């Protein structure tokens, strides 16, 4: 996901774990809430025996989200768009740029690079698993490593496909919005992708309630609120105003 410099501006906060593409990589405290939720839910559901698997899940989720954001930042750097910071949060993560991409296809490329990085990881894991399964000795450590790798591949696939859904604020919404600006005003493109974002959020909320997936319900609610805010902002913009700004994605 991406976030503009002139919107949602925040002070640098969180645990700094490194630098990528010239930008600090930060982990906000809210990401620890996500980790606590995953571990706590596993403990309540299956007891202490499930803590190891829960911690592995948190680790591979962290890696998949980080790779996703690195994909955005790497593509932006290739297109001479500097990144200010890369942040992991309870919601997932985002890259904050010093300025928005200059061209519509730049926005498409930067937005697609995150899911693309995840899907590339999934393809790599899918290719390696059969080879590793045949070559590694069938002991507990090897089985555990293969299970962790398989989980990483599965999460990468889900993260990549989910973010390609064509609704704001997902990466697919940014891709659709940038593509639509070639045939309509940016204001109208924002309205269309905000509406598709609301439809996607409503579908996710219905599914989460049916399946009793409370974290998914929370994320879907945030998606819906963000899409609604974007819809209101787009409608308040003057017709024909083609401001070249990237909103939260």
Backbone as CSV, one residue per row, in Angstrom:
resi,resn,N_x,N_y,N_z,CA_x,CA_y,CA_z,C_x,C_y,C_z
1,UNK,0.836,-1.192,0.000,0.000,0.000,0.000,0.870,1.241,0.000
2,UNK,0.284,2.328,-0.436,1.031,3.576,-0.503,0.269,4.680,0.178
3,UNK,0.995,5.694,0.621,0.373,6.828,1.296,1.103,8.085,0.881
4,UNK,0.388,9.175,0.564,1.025,10.396,0.107,1.692,11.147,1.229
5,UNK,2.621,11.994,0.839,3.321,12.809,1.825,2.422,13.885,2.395
6,UNK,1.492,14.413,1.584,0.710,15.556,2.025,-0.606,15.155,2.664
7,UNK,-0.888,13.871,2.745,-2.078,13.399,3.430,-1.647,12.434,4.524
8,UNK,-2.408,12.419,5.610,-2.136,11.504,6.719,-0.702,11.661,7.220
9,UNK,-0.168,12.862,7.207,1.209,13.059,7.637,1.344,12.710,9.112
10,UNK,2.413,11.993,9.438,2.637,11.580,10.812,4.102,11.768,11.148
11,UNK,4.371,11.897,12.416,5.742,11.905,12.850,6.291,10.491,12.755
12,UNK,7.609,10.395,12.519,8.225,9.076,12.455,8.120,8.422,13.817
13,UNK,7.474,7.276,13.865,7.288,6.573,15.125,7.393,5.087,14.869
14,UNK,7.595,4.345,15.940,7.704,2.910,15.816,9.148,2.453,15.892
15,UNK,9.312,1.147,15.859,10.632,0.525,15.940,11.287,0.509,14.564
16,UNK,12.432,1.132,14.466,13.159,1.146,13.191,13.977,-0.134,13.074
17,UNK,13.733,-0.897,12.002,14.406,-2.185,11.843,15.393,-2.188,10.682
18,UNK,15.503,-1.078,9.976,16.447,-1.030,8.867,16.087,0.056,7.877
19,UNK,16.711,-0.031,6.711,16.487,0.925,5.629,16.359,0.166,4.318
20,UNK,15.437,0.628,3.460,15.286,0.025,2.137,14.969,1.129,1.143
21,UNK,15.658,1.116,0.006,15.465,2.120,-1.047,15.570,3.539,-0.491
22,UNK,16.473,3.720,0.470,16.701,5.033,1.042,15.694,5.473,2.078
23,UNK,14.758,4.602,2.437,13.705,4.964,3.395,13.818,4.107,4.651
24,UNK,13.570,4.697,5.826,13.566,3.891,7.048,12.398,2.916,7.055
25,UNK,12.643,1.735,7.588,11.602,0.711,7.720,11.184,0.675,9.183
26,UNK,9.909,0.957,9.443,9.406,1.086,10.807,8.315,0.060,11.079
27,UNK,8.277,-0.431,12.297,7.193,-1.298,12.759,6.444,-0.549,13.848
28,UNK,5.201,-0.166,13.560,4.405,0.555,14.550,3.948,-0.391,15.659
29,UNK,3.711,0.137,16.864,3.244,-0.706,17.967,1.968,-1.470,17.644
30,UNK,1.149,-0.933,16.733,-0.103,-1.621,16.407,0.143,-2.972,15.759
31,UNK,1.302,-3.144,15.095,1.596,-4.459,14.521,1.740,-5.501,15.620
32,UNK,2.235,-5.070,16.773,2.350,-5.987,17.905,0.976,-6.422,18.393
33,UNK,-0.031,-5.547,18.236,-1.397,-5.941,18.583,-1.880,-7.066,17.682
34,UNK,-1.519,-6.984,16.407,-1.875,-8.059,15.482,-1.213,-9.360,15.899
35,UNK,0.073,-9.288,16.232,0.783,-10.483,16.677,0.150,-11.052,17.943
36,UNK,-0.195,-10.170,18.880,-0.829,-10.620,20.120,-2.182,-11.259,19.853
37,UNK,-2.927,-10.707,18.905,-4.234,-11.272,18.557,-4.080,-12.675,17.994
38,UNK,-3.134,-12.856,17.072,-2.932,-14.169,16.453,-2.497,-15.194,17.491
39,UNK,-1.518,-14.831,18.308,-1.006,-15.762,19.314,-2.061,-16.042,20.376
40,UNK,-2.738,-14.994,20.845,-3.764,-15.177,21.867,-4.925,-16.018,21.381
41,UNK,-5.360,-15.798,20.157,-6.461,-16.584,19.604,-6.082,-18.051,19.498
42,UNK,-4.858,-18.327,19.065,-4.400,-19.709,18.952,-4.329,-20.379,20.317
43,UNK,-3.871,-19.624,21.317,-3.775,-20.189,22.668,-5.156,-20.517,23.228
44,UNK,-6.103,-19.603,23.059,-7.450,-19.834,23.576,-8.152,-20.974,22.848
45,UNK,-7.843,-21.130,21.568,-8.510,-22.148,20.773,-7.889,-23.530,20.961
46,UNK,-6.544,-23.583,21.029,-5.881,-24.891,21.001,-4.904,-25.122,22.145
47,UNK,-4.717,-24.135,23.020,-3.818,-24.322,24.136,-2.378,-23.989,23.802
48,UNK,-1.490,-24.259,24.772,-0.086,-23.880,24.630,0.600,-24.603,23.486
49,UNK,0.094,-25.770,23.111,0.718,-26.528,22.032,0.679,-25.828,20.691
50,UNK,-0.222,-24.859,20.537,-0.360,-24.162,19.253,0.464,-22.882,19.187
51,UNK,1.147,-22.532,20.278,1.875,-21.263,20.298,3.000,-21.225,19.269
52,UNK,3.687,-22.360,19.100,4.772,-22.407,18.130,4.291,-22.114,16.724
53,UNK,3.193,-22.759,16.329,2.640,-22.523,14.997,2.163,-21.080,14.846
54,UNK,1.588,-20.529,15.919,1.111,-19.147,15.857,2.269,-18.178,15.666
55,UNK,3.370,-18.407,16.360,4.533,-17.532,16.221,5.130,-17.630,14.818
56,UNK,5.142,-18.838,14.266,5.620,-19.009,12.890,4.720,-18.256,11.925
57,UNK,3.405,-18.330,12.161,2.459,-17.622,11.301,2.718,-16.119,11.351
58,UNK,2.932,-15.584,12.552,3.220,-14.149,12.685,4.497,-13.799,11.932
59,UNK,5.506,-14.661,12.041,6.770,-14.398,11.359,6.640,-14.377,9.850
60,UNK,5.921,-15.355,9.296,5.788,-15.394,7.834,4.852,-14.288,7.345
61,UNK,3.854,-13.925,8.155,3.003,-12.793,7.791,3.818,-11.507,7.750
62,UNK,4.662,-11.324,8.746,5.550,-10.162,8.786,6.410,-10.116,7.529
63,UNK,6.991,-11.262,7.158,7.855,-11.313,5.978,7.081,-11.001,4.706
64,UNK,5.865,-11.554,4.584,5.068,-11.342,3.372,4.658,-9.879,3.223
65,UNK,4.251,-9.255,4.325,3.860,-7.838,4.273,5.074,-6.967,3.966
66,UNK,6.204,-7.289,4.572,7.420,-6.506,4.337,7.846,-6.597,2.870
67,UNK,7.797,-7.791,2.303,8.152,-7.968,0.893,7.185,-7.191,0.005
68,UNK,5.915,-7.193,0.371,4.905,-6.438,-0.379,5.276,-4.954,-0.433
69,UNK,5.599,-4.385,0.715,5.944,-2.963,0.758,7.278,-2.688,0.070
70,UNK,8.215,-3.623,0.186,9.483,-3.476,-0.523,9.257,-3.449,-2.035
71,UNK,8.277,-4.220,-2.506,7.957,-4.200,-3.929,7.526,-2.820,-4.382
72,UNK,6.633,-2.195,-3.609,6.215,-0.821,-3.925,7.414,0.128,-3.942
73,UNK,8.213,0.068,-2.886,9.327,1.008,-2.747,10.381,0.800,-3.829
74,UNK,10.642,-0.457,-4.187,11.644,-0.738,-5.214,11.203,-0.204,-6.572
75,UNK,9.941,-0.415,-6.923,9.443,0.095,-8.198,9.453,1.623,-8.206
76,UNK,9.053,2.224,-7.082,9.072,3.685,-6.998,10.488,4.216,-7.183
77,UNK,11.462,3.557,-6.556,12.854,3.991,-6.705,13.311,3.870,-8.155
78,UNK,12.882,2.806,-8.832,13.247,2.624,-10.239,12.665,3.727,-11.113
79,UNK,11.530,4.282,-10.697,10.876,5.352,-11.450,11.227,6.737,-10.910
80,UNK,12.257,6.797,-10.055,12.752,8.062,-9.501,11.721,8.747,-8.601
81,UNK,10.913,7.950,-7.921,9.972,8.477,-6.929,10.522,8.104,-5.554
82,UNK,11.064,9.045,-4.793,11.676,8.707,-3.506,10.640,8.328,-2.453
83,UNK,10.995,7.350,-1.636,10.141,6.940,-0.520,10.626,7.605,0.755
84,UNK,9.687,8.088,1.572,10.048,8.715,2.846,10.180,7.687,3.954
85,UNK,9.285,6.711,3.959,9.356,5.669,4.976,8.470,4.504,4.575
86,UNK,8.804,3.342,5.128,8.041,2.107,4.934,7.589,1.663,6.313
87,UNK,6.287,1.466,6.477,5.734,1.238,7.815,4.854,-0.007,7.823
88,UNK,5.043,-0.849,8.840,4.158,-1.986,9.071,3.226,-1.640,10.219
89,UNK,1.934,-1.919,10.043,0.925,-1.581,11.039,-0.011,-2.760,11.253
90,UNK,-0.971,-2.588,12.146,-2.007,-3.595,12.373,-2.780,-3.860,11.094
91,UNK,-2.973,-2.825,10.297,-3.732,-2.921,9.053,-2.947,-3.636,7.962
92,UNK,-1.647,-3.681,8.083,-0.788,-4.283,7.070,0.478,-3.466,6.940
93,UNK,0.462,-2.501,6.033,1.613,-1.637,5.877,1.367,-0.608,4.800
94,UNK,2.283,0.326,4.688,2.190,1.316,3.622,3.571,1.914,3.379
95,UNK,3.722,2.498,2.192,4.911,3.263,1.844,4.484,4.711,1.682
96,UNK,5.194,5.610,2.313,4.918,7.033,2.170,5.960,7.631,1.236
97,UNK,5.480,8.266,0.159,6.373,8.828,-0.842,6.589,10.317,-0.602
98,UNK,7.748,10.802,-1.037,8.045,12.232,-0.937,7.194,13.038,-1.911
99,UNK,6.809,12.422,-3.009,5.925,13.062,-3.988,5.191,11.964,-4.750
100,UNK,4.060,12.287,-5.357,3.326,11.273,-6.111,3.997,10.990,-7.449
101,UNK,3.741,9.828,-8.045,4.250,9.559,-9.395,3.737,10.595,-10.389
102,UNK,4.550,10.915,-11.385,4.191,11.963,-12.341,3.229,11.471,-13.414
103,UNK,3.308,10.203,-13.767,2.508,9.660,-14.858,1.546,8.599,-14.340
104,UNK,0.428,8.435,-15.068,-0.531,7.415,-14.683,0.055,6.021,-14.699
105,UNK,0.885,5.735,-15.691,1.453,4.392,-15.754,2.475,4.167,-14.645
106,UNK,3.077,5.250,-14.148,3.959,5.123,-12.986,3.154,4.658,-11.771
107,UNK,1.984,5.253,-11.574,1.131,4.853,-10.453,0.694,3.402,-10.599
108,UNK,0.387,3.003,-11.821,0.008,1.610,-12.066,1.162,0.674,-11.723
109,UNK,2.362,1.021,-12.175,3.523,0.167,-11.933,3.850,0.063,-10.449
110,UNK,3.843,1.202,-9.756,4.151,1.194,-8.320,3.098,0.406,-7.546
111,UNK,1.834,0.598,-7.889,0.760,-0.099,-7.184,0.794,-1.599,-7.447
112,UNK,1.142,-1.991,-8.667,1.160,-3.412,-9.015,2.377,-4.133,-8.455
113,UNK,3.426,-3.398,-8.132,4.675,-4.028,-7.714,4.554,-4.754,-6.378
114,UNK,3.723,-4.238,-5.467,3.550,-4.909,-4.176,2.921,-6.281,-4.321
115,UNK,1.707,-6.374,-4.902,1.121,-7.695,-5.147,2.000,-8.558,-6.041
116,UNK,2.674,-7.930,-7.009,3.552,-8.699,-7.885,4.671,-9.376,-7.122
117,UNK,5.238,-8.683,-6.139,6.293,-9.276,-5.317,5.760,-10.471,-4.536
118,UNK,4.542,-10.352,-3.997,3.937,-11.470,-3.270,3.685,-12.664,-4.178
119,UNK,3.143,-12.412,-5.359,2.845,-13.505,-6.280,4.126,-14.164,-6.785
120,UNK,5.194,-13.384,-6.933,6.479,-13.962,-7.319,7.000,-14.885,-6.216
121,UNK,6.828,-14.480,-4.960,7.230,-15.330,-3.829,6.431,-16.627,-3.815
122,UNK,5.128,-16.519,-4.044,4.290,-17.719,-4.094,4.748,-18.662,-5.201
123,UNK,5.028,-18.131,-6.384,5.474,-18.966,-7.497,6.804,-19.643,-7.172
124,UNK,7.700,-18.910,-6.518,8.989,-19.479,-6.139,8.809,-20.602,-5.126
125,UNK,7.972,-20.367,-4.122,7.721,-21.393,-3.106,7.070,-22.620,-3.732
126,UNK,6.093,-22.401,-4.606,5.419,-23.520,-5.262,6.392,-24.346,-6.093
127,UNK,7.408,-23.704,-6.640,8.411,-24.423,-7.428,9.397,-25.176,-6.539
128,UNK,9.717,-24.592,-5.383,10.730,-25.181,-4.509,10.208,-26.317,-3.645
129,UNK,8.958,-26.240,-3.225,8.448,-27.225,-2.265,8.598,-28.665,-2.735
130,UNK,8.220,-29.008,-3.968,8.399,-30.405,-4.393,9.865,-30.839,-4.372
131,UNK,10.766,-29.950,-4.772,12.187,-30.289,-4.784,12.718,-30.486,-3.371
132,UNK,12.352,-29.579,-2.473,12.814,-29.685,-1.088,12.205,-30.889,-0.396
133,UNK,10.952,-31.187,-0.699,10.298,-32.338,-0.089,10.982,-33.638,-0.441
134,UNK,11.526,-33.711,-1.636,12.211,-34.935,-2.066,13.637,-35.016,-1.556
135,UNK,14.274,-33.856,-1.319,15.695,-33.852,-0.971,15.964,-33.827,0.526
136,UNK,15.043,-33.278,1.316,15.277,-33.179,2.756,14.931,-34.479,3.467
137,UNK,15.680,-34.755,4.529,15.392,-35.940,5.342,14.060,-35.744,6.055
138,UNK,13.264,-36.804,6.156,11.924,-36.674,6.759,11.955,-36.629,8.285
139,UNK,12.606,-35.614,8.856,12.602,-35.477,10.309,11.730,-34.298,10.708
140,UNK,11.579,-34.102,12.007,10.657,-33.079,12.505,11.084,-31.679,12.080
141,UNK,12.387,-31.408,12.099,12.856,-30.076,11.724,12.576,-29.776,10.259
142,UNK,12.800,-30.769,9.405,12.553,-30.573,7.975,11.073,-30.364,7.706
143,UNK,10.240,-31.155,8.368,8.792,-31.010,8.191,8.337,-29.635,8.658
144,UNK,8.867,-29.184,9.794,8.510,-27.861,10.298,8.929,-26.756,9.346
145,UNK,10.131,-26.878,8.775,10.610,-25.867,7.831,9.757,-25.846,6.568
146,UNK,9.391,-27.028,6.081,8.550,-27.097,4.882,7.163,-26.527,5.150
147,UNK,6.634,-26.796,6.338,5.321,-26.238,6.689,5.375,-24.714,6.764
148,UNK,6.453,-24.183,7.346,6.604,-22.724,7.426,6.726,-22.123,6.031
149,UNK,7.489,-22.784,5.157,7.646,-22.293,3.789,6.322,-22.352,3.036
150,UNK,5.576,-23.434,3.252,4.266,-23.564,2.611,3.311,-22.477,3.092
151,UNK,3.341,-22.192,4.394,2.498,-21.129,4.943,2.875,-19.776,4.358
152,UNK,4.167,-19.537,4.216,4.625,-18.284,3.613,4.114,-18.153,2.183
153,UNK,4.180,-19.238,1.428,3.677,-19.202,0.060,2.190,-18.933,0.004
154,UNK,1.436,-19.576,0.900,-0.016,-19.400,0.920,-0.387,-17.968,1.293
155,UNK,0.263,-17.416,2.327,-0.014,-16.037,2.732,0.370,-15.066,1.617
156,UNK,1.485,-15.323,0.955,1.908,-14.462,-0.154,0.873,-14.467,-1.267
157,UNK,0.324,-15.646,-1.568,-0.705,-15.749,-2.607,-1.946,-14.960,-2.215
158,UNK,-2.420,-15.158,-0.981,-3.612,-14.446,-0.527,-3.391,-12.936,-0.516
159,UNK,-2.241,-12.515,-0.014,-1.951,-11.081,0.077,-1.876,-10.454,-1.314
160,UNK,-1.250,-11.166,-2.245,-1.143,-10.642,-3.593,-2.487,-10.534,-4.282
161,UNK,-3.297,-11.601,-4.211,-4.595,-11.595,-4.880,-5.560,-10.610,-4.229
162,UNK,-5.566,-10.572,-2.894,-6.475,-9.667,-2.189,-6.201,-8.215,-2.561
163,UNK,-4.931,-7.849,-2.604,-4.591,-6.457,-2.902,-4.838,-6.077,-4.351
164,UNK,-5.055,-7.054,-5.211,-5.370,-6.760,-6.607,-6.861,-6.555,-6.842
165,UNK,-7.685,-6.738,-5.810,-9.111,-6.456,-5.972,-9.280,-4.992,-6.377
166,UNK,-10.127,-4.716,-7.380,-10.169,-3.377,-7.993,-11.013,-2.357,-7.250
167,UNK,-10.709,-2.148,-5.982,-11.449,-1.160,-5.206,-10.529,-0.393,-4.282
168,UNK,-10.813,0.881,-4.085,-10.048,1.716,-3.165,-10.306,1.244,-1.733
169,UNK,-9.304,1.169,-0.851,-7.936,1.672,-0.989,-6.909,0.606,-1.370
170,UNK,-7.342,-0.522,-1.910,-6.418,-1.591,-2.255,-5.578,-1.209,-3.475
171,UNK,-4.484,-1.932,-3.660,-3.615,-1.640,-4.794,-4.361,-1.771,-6.116
172,UNK,-5.248,-2.754,-6.205,-6.037,-2.898,-7.420,-6.900,-1.684,-7.688
173,UNK,-7.365,-1.033,-6.633,-8.120,0.200,-6.791,-7.263,1.320,-7.347
174,UNK,-6.012,1.394,-6.902,-5.088,2.390,-7.443,-4.796,2.121,-8.912
175,UNK,-4.631,0.840,-9.240,-4.370,0.486,-10.636,-5.557,0.877,-11.508
176,UNK,-6.770,0.529,-11.045,-7.973,0.863,-11.809,-8.136,2.373,-11.933
177,UNK,-7.923,3.093,-10.835,-8.088,4.547,-10.861,-7.131,5.197,-11.853
178,UNK,-5.871,4.774,-11.820,-4.892,5.347,-12.743,-5.241,5.019,-14.190
179,UNK,-5.732,3.796,-14.427,-6.120,3.414,-15.789,-7.325,4.223,-16.260
180,UNK,-8.275,4.452,-15.360,-9.480,5.194,-15.739,-9.195,6.653,-16.065
181,UNK,-8.112,7.191,-15.504,-7.807,8.599,-15.782,-7.447,8.833,-17.244
182,UNK,-7.191,7.759,-17.979,-6.917,7.909,-19.411,-8.202,8.093,-20.217
183,UNK,-9.360,7.786,-19.607,-10.622,7.899,-20.348,-11.643,8.789,-19.647
184,UNK,-11.346,9.252,-18.438,-12.259,10.139,-17.715,-11.462,11.028,-16.778
185,UNK,-12.134,11.991,-16.168,-11.447,12.873,-15.224,-11.011,12.084,-13.997
186,UNK,-9.980,12.592,-13.319,-9.495,11.910,-12.114,-10.580,11.892,-11.040
187,UNK,-11.380,12.939,-10.979,-12.471,12.982,-10.001,-13.412,11.808,-10.214
188,UNK,-13.837,11.586,-11.449,-14.751,10.483,-11.726,-14.089,9.127,-11.495
189,UNK,-12.806,9.043,-11.814,-12.081,7.798,-11.561,-12.025,7.504,-10.066
190,UNK,-11.847,8.536,-9.261,-11.843,8.361,-7.807,-13.206,7.886,-7.309
191,UNK,-14.266,8.453,-7.866,-15.616,8.045,-7.464,-15.850,6.575,-7.796
192,UNK,-15.468,6.163,-8.991,-15.681,4.775,-9.414,-14.940,3.805,-8.503
193,UNK,-13.669,4.069,-8.241,-12.890,3.131,-7.434,-13.303,3.164,-5.966
194,UNK,-13.791,4.301,-5.485,-14.320,4.349,-4.118,-15.587,3.509,-4.008
195,UNK,-16.440,3.581,-5.013,-17.666,2.779,-5.008,-17.355,1.290,-5.078
196,UNK,-16.410,0.907,-5.927,-16.042,-0.511,-5.980,-15.408,-0.952,-4.664
197,UNK,-14.684,-0.040,-4.016,-14.133,-0.356,-2.703,-15.215,-0.616,-1.677
198,UNK,-16.294,0.167,-1.722,-17.416,-0.050,-0.805,-18.088,-1.387,-1.068
199,UNK,-18.233,-1.756,-2.334,-18.839,-3.049,-2.675,-17.975,-4.196,-2.158
200,UNK,-16.668,-4.092,-2.366,-15.754,-5.126,-1.884,-15.797,-5.218,-0.364
201,UNK,-15.793,-4.068,0.313,-15.852,-4.065,1.778,-17.138,-4.701,2.276
202,UNK,-18.265,-4.404,1.625,-19.543,-4.990,2.033,-19.520,-6.501,1.870
203,UNK,-18.957,-6.973,0.767,-18.851,-8.411,0.560,-17.975,-9.075,1.604
204,UNK,-16.862,-8.437,1.943,-15.971,-8.984,2.964,-16.627,-8.997,4.337
205,UNK,-17.382,-7.957,4.648,-18.078,-7.908,5.937,-19.089,-9.043,6.036
206,UNK,-19.849,-9.261,4.965,-20.831,-10.345,4.966,-20.146,-11.695,5.137
207,UNK,-19.044,-11.901,4.424,-18.315,-13.167,4.533,-17.736,-13.346,5.930
208,UNK,-17.151,-12.272,6.488,-16.537,-12.362,7.812,-17.571,-12.679,8.883
209,UNK,-18.755,-12.093,8.781,-19.815,-12.391,9.743,-20.266,-13.836,9.620
210,UNK,-20.403,-14.313,8.387,-20.835,-15.698,8.168,-19.804,-16.694,8.699
211,UNK,-18.513,-16.391,8.453,-17.443,-17.303,8.853,-16.912,-17.019,10.254
212,UNK,-17.427,-15.969,10.901,-16.982,-15.561,12.232,-15.472,-15.287,12.263
213,UNK,-15.014,-14.560,11.261,-13.612,-14.159,11.169,-13.516,-12.704,11.617
214,UNK,-13.226,-12.510,12.897,-13.352,-11.175,13.474,-12.249,-10.229,13.014
215,UNK,-11.044,-10.732,12.806,-9.986,-9.867,12.291,-10.322,-9.427,10.870
216,UNK,-10.824,-10.364,10.060,-11.249,-10.013,8.701,-12.366,-8.976,8.738
217,UNK,-13.278,-9.124,9.695,-14.364,-8.156,9.841,-13.816,-6.770,10.159
218,UNK,-12.840,-6.718,11.037,-12.236,-5.436,11.398,-11.553,-4.793,10.191
219,UNK,-10.784,-5.588,9.456,-10.091,-5.072,8.273,-11.091,-4.606,7.227
220,UNK,-12.163,-5.390,7.022,-13.188,-5.010,6.046,-13.862,-3.706,6.449
221,UNK,-14.101,-3.533,7.749,-14.682,-2.285,8.220,-13.781,-1.095,7.945
222,UNK,-12.478,-1.265,8.166,-11.530,-0.188,7.872,-11.499,0.127,6.376
223,UNK,-11.549,-0.926,5.556,-11.581,-0.709,4.108,-12.816,0.096,3.712
224,UNK,-13.963,-0.281,4.294,-15.197,0.421,3.977,-15.158,1.880,4.397
225,UNK,-14.647,2.149,5.589,-14.564,3.529,6.064,-13.623,4.361,5.193
226,UNK,-12.500,3.756,4.797,-11.551,4.472,3.948,-12.146,4.753,2.577
227,UNK,-12.855,3.763,2.015,-13.496,3.960,0.712,-14.581,5.032,0.796
228,UNK,-15.331,5.046,1.892,-16.383,6.047,2.074,-15.780,7.451,2.180
229,UNK,-14.686,7.580,2.919,-14.017,8.878,3.035,-13.495,9.339,1.675
230,UNK,-12.959,8.414,0.898,-12.478,8.763,-0.439,-13.629,9.183,-1.343
231,UNK,-14.769,8.510,-1.232,-15.932,8.869,-2.047,-16.399,10.285,-1.726
232,UNK,-16.475,10.608,-0.449,-16.895,11.949,-0.050,-15.894,12.998,-0.526
233,UNK,-14.603,12.686,-0.391,-13.581,13.640,-0.822,-13.625,13.843,-2.332
234,UNK,-13.840,12.758,-3.068,-13.890,12.860,-4.528,-15.091,13.676,-4.974
235,UNK,-16.235,13.451,-4.349,-17.436,14.196,-4.720,-17.333,15.666,-4.355
236,UNK,-16.520,15.974,-3.355,-16.339,17.372,-2.957,-15.355,18.102,-3.862
237,UNK,-14.622,17.333,-4.661,-13.657,17.934,-5.576,-14.371,18.512,-6.782
238,UNK,-13.897,19.630,-7.266,-14.517,20.257,-8.433,-14.425,19.343,-9.645
239,UNK,-15.485,19.296,-10.426,-15.491,18.511,-11.652,-14.338,18.955,-12.552
240,UNK,-13.601,17.983,-13.047,-12.501,18.286,-13.955,-11.192,18.549,-13.257
241,UNK,-11.204,18.510,-11.925,-9.957,18.710,-11.194,-9.157,17.425,-11.258
242,UNK,-8.064,17.432,-11.970,-7.277,16.223,-12.189,-6.010,16.245,-11.344
243,UNK,-6.138,16.611,-10.083,-4.971,16.665,-9.201,-4.264,15.323,-9.203
244,UNK,-2.953,15.349,-9.365,-2.187,14.115,-9.515,-1.657,13.644,-8.170
245,UNK,-2.579,13.404,-7.243,-2.151,12.964,-5.939,-2.565,11.524,-5.716
246,UNK,-1.738,10.778,-5.018,-2.077,9.409,-4.660,-2.657,9.408,-3.258
247,UNK,-3.830,8.786,-3.090,-4.424,8.656,-1.778,-3.987,7.345,-1.162
248,UNK,-4.353,7.114,0.099,-3.936,5.910,0.822,-4.375,4.663,0.082
249,UNK,-3.429,3.760,-0.133,-3.756,2.533,-0.842,-3.092,1.363,-0.207
